[in-house]
């Protein structure tokens, strides 16, 4: 069986939980707040928050299966 693509792993029940994870959302918001307090412009703080949320999303997604090894 072929390994699952990123899209296939994202469109699962576990992927939905990863997207809506309270830890990811609050972590992204906290990172954005810290970035604003540190003096970054609002647009940069939003990018920092989305980046933290995205890292948490990728961390929580199910792993793709191993690719089949072809025995020559």
C-alpha positions as CSV (number, residue, x, y, z in Angstrom):
1,X,0.0,0.0,0.0
2,X,1.3,3.5,-0.8
3,X,2.2,5.9,1.9
4,X,-0.5,8.5,2.8
5,X,0.0,12.0,1.4
6,X,-0.2,15.1,3.6
7,X,-3.7,15.8,2.4
8,X,-4.8,12.3,3.2
9,X,-3.4,12.6,6.7
10,X,-5.0,16.0,7.2
11,X,-8.5,14.9,6.2
12,X,-8.9,12.4,9.0
13,X,-10.6,12.6,12.4
14,X,-7.2,13.0,14.0
15,X,-6.3,15.7,11.5
16,X,-9.4,17.6,12.5
17,X,-8.5,17.3,16.2
18,X,-5.0,18.7,15.3
19,X,-6.4,21.7,13.5
20,X,-8.8,22.6,16.3
21,X,-6.5,21.7,19.2
22,X,-6.9,24.2,22.1
23,X,-3.2,23.9,22.8
24,X,-2.3,24.9,19.3
25,X,-4.7,27.8,19.1
26,X,-3.8,29.1,22.6
27,X,-0.1,28.6,21.8
28,X,-0.4,30.6,18.6
29,X,-2.3,33.3,20.3
30,X,0.3,33.5,23.2
31,X,3.2,33.6,20.7
32,X,1.4,36.5,18.8
33,X,0.9,38.4,22.0
34,X,4.5,37.9,23.0
35,X,5.6,39.1,19.6
36,X,3.5,42.3,19.8
37,X,4.9,43.0,23.3
38,X,8.4,42.4,22.0
39,X,7.8,45.2,19.4
40,X,7.0,43.3,16.2
41,X,4.4,44.8,13.9
42,X,0.9,43.2,14.0
43,X,1.3,41.5,10.7
44,X,4.6,39.9,11.8
45,X,3.0,38.8,15.1
46,X,0.1,37.2,13.2
47,X,2.7,35.2,11.1
48,X,4.5,34.1,14.3
49,X,1.2,32.9,15.8
50,X,0.2,31.0,12.6
51,X,3.7,29.5,12.5
52,X,3.4,28.2,16.1
53,X,-0.1,26.9,15.3
54,X,1.2,25.2,12.1
55,X,4.1,23.5,14.0
56,X,1.7,22.1,16.5
57,X,-0.6,20.9,13.6
58,X,2.2,19.0,11.9
59,X,3.3,17.6,15.3
60,X,-0.2,16.2,16.0
61,X,-0.9,14.8,12.5
62,X,-0.8,11.0,12.1
63,X,2.4,9.7,10.6
64,X,2.5,8.6,7.0
65,X,3.1,4.9,6.5
66,X,6.4,3.6,5.4
67,X,6.9,3.3,1.7
68,X,7.1,-0.2,0.2
69,X,10.6,-1.4,-0.3
70,X,11.0,-3.1,-3.7
71,X,13.2,-6.2,-3.5
72,X,15.1,-6.3,-6.8
